[in-house]
Amino acid sequence: MKIRFERKDMLPKLRLAKGVTNPKGYMPILQNVKIVADTCNGTVLYATDTEQSVRIRVDCEVVHNGAALLPIKEMLNILTQSK
């Protein structure tokens, strides 16, 4: 997977997804966000805490299709510290 996005477009969407994740849950996988990129359907973020879930479409350029499960806390740290 390879995508190109503007920080200003991705950051608020990740913050919204973080509101659904469970940072102190018994299942570490619930602290992640799944990013699915497809040239036909675009890029979508998925997050859940098993009781509620969210699917958020993000405007970005998809260079190569794919999917990744990433720790949302670290992704937010990277985007907030970069300028």
Order of alpha helices (4+ residues) and beta strands (2+ residues): beta-alpha-beta-beta-beta-beta-beta-alpha
